[in-house]
Amino acid sequence: MKPRDIASYVFLAITWGLSFLVLLKTVEAFGWIGAVTLRCLIAGGALLLFAAATRRRLDFSAGWWPFAVIGATTVAAQLIGLSFATPRIGTAMAAILVAAIPLFSMIIAQLWGLERITLRGLSGLLVGTAGILLLVGFPAVPVTTSFLIGCAASLFSSFSAAFGSNYANRHLRDVGSLEVTSAAFLFGGLMTLPLLFAVPVPAMPRAVDFLYLAILACVMSATTYVVYFRLISSIGATRAISVEFAVTVVAVLVGTMLLGEPLSIIQIVGAVAIIAGCVLVLDPFPRRGKSVPQAEVLSSAPPLV
């Protein structure tokens, strides 16, 4: 990779890895619904302002329905699950389960006929599934109802992200990434807005809380996607999405070293198994000369952490 690509790769790994820590702060201040709603609306607005500032003409002629589906799955459902789960299971666990997105994506792509399963992919799926079972079944903390619900919410979040990415690949593959991302954030924010009546913001946030929210929305959501899609155009979608592995490592280090979150030896083995399974599924470093289909750009969308 070129130095610029390496810098982008490192930026994404560190920024998305640290986003779990900022997410905790934001959820604590705004609630798990408020954090999602405000983050989405700010991120979507920031992307529209970016398009206006760069005089980029956006094309939404595909119709509102496909964008709404992406907003409901890849944005609203994914971020609600992640915001609900992270305070209950910790940043390390949440980050490791996010790495399971490519495994769910492969299953959905196979069922929809978007990809053909290979022996390598099947092996990755089995190894990754075993890793999830180890991670959830042998935690370093007591297995409480809250923990199990948190794990279920995190897995639901990952499945939603995989579903939305494959839906985009199927229905919006000819639409620009900026259009898809901005519309998805705005639809996601509007869909979760009514839920604030059921889960209101717990108290008046402090000034620093609004700073955390702005960083999460503008830097860790909007800006990272611009960098990510540029990286795709430079090194290919499959190699670019391998940044998820580095994100997981950074988030686990943040959780265990800065927040003191425990991980059992068996869970560490499970985490390694999940990452190994994703490597088998993604094949992030294919042989030279192997082309990457353009359709992979949207199907390889990363988590909106």
C-alpha positions in Angstrom: 0.0 0.0 0.0 1.0 3.6 -0.6 1.9 5.8 2.5 -1.4 7.6 2.1 -3.3 4.3 2.1 -1.4 3.1 5.2 -2.2 6.4 7.0 -5.9 6.0 6.1 -5.9 2.4 7.3 -4.3 3.3 10.6 -6.6 6.3 11.0 -9.7 4.1 10.5 -8.4 1.4 12.9 -7.7 3.9 15.7 -10.8 6.1 15.2 -13.3 3.3 15.0 -11.6 1.4 17.8 -11.8 4.5 20.1 -15.4 5.1 19.0 -16.6 2.4 21.4 -15.2 4.5 24.3 -16.8 7.7 23.0 -20.0 5.7 22.4 -20.1 4.8 26.1 -19.8 8.5 27.1 -22.5 9.5 24.6 -25.0 6.8 25.7 -24.5 7.7 29.3 -25.4 11.3 28.6 -28.1 11.1 26.0 -29.5 7.6 26.5 -29.2 4.7 24.1 -31.9 6.1 21.8 -30.9 9.7 22.0 -27.3 8.8 21.2 -28.4 7.0 18.0 -30.9 9.6 16.9 -28.7 12.7 17.4 -25.6 11.0 16.0 -27.5 10.0 12.8 -29.0 13.3 12.2 -25.8 15.2 12.8 -23.7 12.8 10.7 -26.2 12.9 7.8 -26.3 16.6 7.9 -22.6 16.9 8.0 -22.3 14.7 4.9 -24.8 16.9 3.1 -22.8 20.0 4.1 -19.7 18.3 2.8 -21.3 17.6 -0.5 -22.4 21.2 -0.8 -19.0 22.5 0.2 -17.3 20.3 -2.5 -20.1 21.1 -5.0 -20.8 17.4 -5.3 -24.2 16.9 -7.0 -26.0 14.1 -5.2 -28.3 11.7 -7.1 -31.2 10.2 -5.2 -33.2 9.1 -8.2 -33.2 5.5 -7.1 -36.2 6.4 -4.9 -36.7 6.7 -1.2 -37.5 3.1 -0.4 -34.0 1.5 -0.8 -32.4 4.3 1.2 -35.0 3.8 3.9 -34.3 0.1 4.1 -30.5 0.9 4.5 -31.3 3.5 7.1 -33.5 1.0 9.0 -31.0 -1.8 9.0 -27.4 -0.7 8.6 -28.0 2.5 10.6 -31.0 2.4 13.0 -31.0 -1.3 13.9 -27.3 -1.6 14.0 -26.6 1.5 16.1 -29.5 0.8 18.5 -28.2 -2.7 19.1 -24.7 -1.5 19.6 -25.7 1.4 21.9 -27.9 -0.9 24.0 -25.3 -3.7 24.2 -22.0 -1.9 24.8 -22.8 -0.6 28.4 -24.0 -4.1 29.3 -21.3 -6.3 27.9 -18.4 -3.8 27.6 -16.4 -2.3 24.7 -14.2 -5.4 24.3 -17.0 -7.9 23.9 -19.0 -5.5 21.7 -16.0 -4.9 19.4 -15.3 -8.6 19.0 -18.9 -9.4 18.2 -18.9 -6.6 15.6 -16.1 -8.4 13.8 -18.7 -11.2 13.1 -20.4 -8.9 10.5 -18.5 -10.6 7.5 -19.7 -14.0 8.7 -23.4 -12.9 8.7 -22.8 -11.1 5.4 -21.5 -14.3 3.8 -24.6 -16.3 4.9 -27.0 -13.6 3.5 -25.1 -13.2 0.3 -25.2 -17.0 -0.2 -29.0 -17.1 0.4 -29.6 -14.2 -2.0 -27.4 -15.7 -4.6 -25.0 -12.7 -4.6 -22.0 -15.0 -3.9 -21.1 -18.6 -4.2 -19.9 -20.3 -1.0 -16.4 -21.8 -1.2 -14.7 -24.4 1.0 -12.6 -21.6 2.4 -15.7 -19.5 3.2 -17.5 -22.4 4.8 -14.5 -23.1 7.0 -14.4 -19.5 8.0 -18.1 -19.5 8.9 -17.7 -22.6 11.1 -14.6 -21.3 12.9 -16.2 -17.9 13.4 -19.4 -19.5 14.8 -17.4 -21.5 17.2 -15.6 -18.3 18.3 -19.0 -16.6 19.0 -20.1 -19.6 21.1 -16.9 -19.5 23.2 -17.1 -15.7 23.6 -20.7 -15.7 24.8 -20.7 -19.1 26.6 -17.6 -18.6 28.8 -17.4 -15.0 29.9 -15.2 -13.6 32.6 -18.2 -12.0 34.3 -21.3 -13.6 35.7 -23.8 -14.8 33.1 -26.7 -12.5 34.0 -29.9 -11.8 32.1 -28.6 -8.3 31.3 -25.3 -9.9 29.8 -27.2 -12.3 27.6 -29.6 -9.6 26.4 -26.6 -7.4 25.6 -24.9 -10.2 23.6 -28.1 -10.8 21.7 -28.4 -7.1 21.0 -24.8 -7.0 19.7 -25.3 -10.0 17.5 -28.6 -8.4 16.2 -26.6 -5.3 15.5 -24.0 -7.2 13.4 -26.7 -9.1 11.5 -28.5 -5.8 10.7 -25.3 -4.3 9.4 -24.7 -7.4 7.2 -28.3 -7.4 5.9 -28.2 -3.7 5.0 -24.9 -4.0 3.2 -26.1 -6.9 1.1 -29.3 -5.1 0.4 -27.3 -2.1 -0.8 -25.2 -4.4 -3.0 -28.4 -5.8 -4.5 -30.4 -2.6 -5.0 -28.0 0.4 -4.9 -24.8 -0.8 -6.4 -24.9 2.0 -9.0 -25.5 4.7 -6.5 -22.7 6.8 -5.1 -21.4 6.0 -1.6 -22.0 9.6 -0.4 -25.6 9.4 -1.4 -26.1 6.0 0.3 -24.4 7.0 3.5 -25.9 10.4 3.9 -29.5 9.2 3.2 -29.0 6.2 5.4 -27.9 8.3 8.4 -30.8 10.8 7.9 -33.4 8.0 7.5 -32.0 6.2 10.5 -32.2 9.3 12.6 -35.8 10.1 11.6 -36.9 6.5 12.3 -35.5 6.5 15.8 -36.6 10.0 16.6 -40.1 8.9 17.8 -38.5 6.4 20.2 -37.3 9.3 22.3 -40.8 9.5 23.8 -40.3 6.0 25.2 -36.6 6.4 26.1 -36.0 10.1 26.7 -32.7 11.8 27.4 -32.1 11.0 31.1 -30.9 14.5 32.1 -29.6 17.8 30.7 -26.2 16.8 29.1 -23.1 18.8 29.9 -21.1 20.8 27.4 -18.5 18.0 27.2 -21.2 15.5 26.4 -22.2 17.6 23.3 -18.5 17.5 22.3 -18.5 13.7 22.6 -21.6 13.6 20.4 -20.1 15.9 17.8 -16.9 13.8 17.7 -18.9 10.5 17.4 -21.1 11.9 14.6 -18.8 14.1 12.6 -15.4 12.4 13.0 -16.2 8.7 13.9 -19.1 8.4 11.5 -19.2 11.0 8.7 -15.4 11.6 8.2 -14.4 8.0 8.5 -16.8 6.9 5.8 -15.3 9.4 3.4 -11.8 8.1 4.2 -13.0 4.5 4.0 -14.5 4.7 0.6 -11.4 6.5 -0.7 -9.4 3.6 0.6 -11.7 1.2 -1.2 -11.0 2.9 -4.5 -7.3 2.7 -3.8 -6.7 -0.8 -2.4 -10.0 -2.6 -3.1 -13.0 -3.4 -1.0 -11.9 -6.7 0.4 -8.5 -5.4 1.7 -10.1 -2.3 3.0 -12.7 -4.1 5.1 -9.9 -6.1 6.8 -9.5 -2.9 8.9 -12.3 -4.4 11.0 -9.7 -6.8 12.5 -7.5 -3.9 13.6 -10.6 -2.1 14.9 -11.4 -5.0 17.1 -7.8 -5.2 18.5 -7.8 -1.4 19.3 -11.2 -1.6 21.0 -10.3 -4.7 23.0 -7.1 -2.9 24.2 -9.1 0.1 25.2 -11.6 -2.0 27.1 -9.1 -4.1 28.9 -6.4 -1.6 29.6 -8.2 1.7 30.0 -11.6 0.5 31.3 -10.4 -2.6 33.2 -12.9 -4.9 31.4 -12.1 -8.6 32.1 -11.7 -11.2 29.4 -11.3 -14.9 30.1 -8.7 -17.1 28.4 -11.5 -19.0 26.6 -13.0 -15.7 25.4 -9.6 -14.6 24.0 -9.5 -17.9 22.2 -13.0 -17.2 20.9 -12.0 -13.7 19.7 -9.0 -15.2 17.8 -11.4 -17.7 16.3 -13.8 -15.0 15.1 -11.0 -13.0 13.5 -9.5 -16.1 11.9 -13.0 -17.0 10.5 -13.3 -13.5 9.1 -9.9 -13.7 7.5 -10.9 -17.0 5.8 -14.2 -15.5 4.6 -12.8 -12.2 3.4 -9.4 -13.3 2.0 -8.1 -9.8 2.6 -4.8 -10.3 0.8 -5.7 -12.1 -2.4 -3.1 -13.3 -4.9 -1.7 -10.6 -7.2 -3.8 -10.2 -10.3 -7.0 -11.2 -8.6 -9.5 -8.5 -9.4 -12.0 -7.1 -6.9 -15.6 -6.6 -8.3 -16.9 -3.1 -8.0 -20.1 -4.5 -6.3 -18.0 -5.4 -3.3 -17.7 -1.6 -2.4 -21.2 -1.6 -0.9 -21.4 -5.2 0.3 -18.2 -4.6 2.3 -19.5 -1.6 4.2 -18.0 -1.5 7.7 -19.9 -1.1 11.0 -21.1 2.4 11.8 -19.3 2.3 15.2 
